[in-house]
C-alpha cells in the first residue's frame, strides 16, 4: 500500500467496488464523513448518490 492510503478503503480497492468518502456534516464541531460504496462497475451510481447528498446537505445549511 502507498503511504497515506486509508485502511477503510483497502477492502474496496481489492474487491474492485467503487467507493468514495464525502463530508456528511458536523457533530459537536467535528467533521463527519460518509463512505458510499457501490456494486462493481457502477461508479456512476456512487457519484450520483454523493452528488445528490451534497445538494440536500448544502440546501439545509442555507
C-alpha positions as CSV (number, residue, x, y, z in Angstrom):
1,X,0.0,0.0,0.0
2,X,1.1,3.5,-0.7
3,X,1.7,5.8,2.3
4,X,-1.5,7.8,3.0
5,X,-3.9,5.2,1.7
6,X,-6.9,4.8,4.0
7,X,-7.3,1.5,5.7
8,X,-11.1,1.9,5.3
9,X,-10.7,1.9,1.5
10,X,-8.4,-1.1,1.2
11,X,-11.2,-3.8,1.0
12,X,-12.8,-1.9,-1.8
13,X,-9.6,-1.4,-3.7
14,X,-9.0,-5.2,-3.5
15,X,-12.6,-6.1,-4.4
16,X,-13.0,-3.6,-7.2
17,X,-16.1,-1.9,-5.8
18,X,-16.4,1.8,-6.4
19,X,-16.2,3.8,-3.2
20,X,-15.8,7.4,-2.0
21,X,-16.0,9.4,1.1
22,X,-17.7,12.8,1.5
23,X,-18.2,15.3,4.3
24,X,-21.6,14.4,5.9
25,X,-21.8,17.4,8.1
26,X,-20.6,18.2,11.7
27,X,-21.2,16.9,15.1
28,X,-20.2,18.9,18.1
29,X,-17.9,21.0,15.8
30,X,-16.1,18.0,14.4
31,X,-16.5,16.8,10.8
32,X,-18.3,13.6,10.0
33,X,-17.5,11.5,6.9
34,X,-19.8,9.2,5.0
35,X,-18.5,6.4,2.8
36,X,-20.6,5.4,-0.2
37,X,-19.9,2.0,-1.8
38,X,-21.5,0.7,-4.9
39,X,-21.7,-2.5,-6.9
40,X,-18.9,-3.4,-9.2
41,X,-18.8,-1.3,-12.3
42,X,-21.5,1.1,-11.0
43,X,-19.2,4.1,-10.5
44,X,-21.8,6.5,-11.9
45,X,-24.3,5.4,-9.3
46,X,-21.8,6.1,-6.5
47,X,-21.1,9.6,-7.9
48,X,-24.8,10.3,-8.3
49,X,-25.6,9.4,-4.7
50,X,-22.7,11.6,-3.5
51,X,-23.8,14.5,-5.7
52,X,-27.5,14.2,-4.5
53,X,-26.5,14.0,-0.9
54,X,-24.3,17.1,-1.2
55,X,-27.2,19.0,-2.8
56,X,-29.5,18.1,0.0
57,X,-26.8,18.8,2.7
58,X,-25.9,22.2,1.2
59,X,-29.6,23.3,0.9
60,X,-30.2,22.5,4.6
61,X,-27.2,24.7,5.5
62,X,-28.7,27.8,3.7
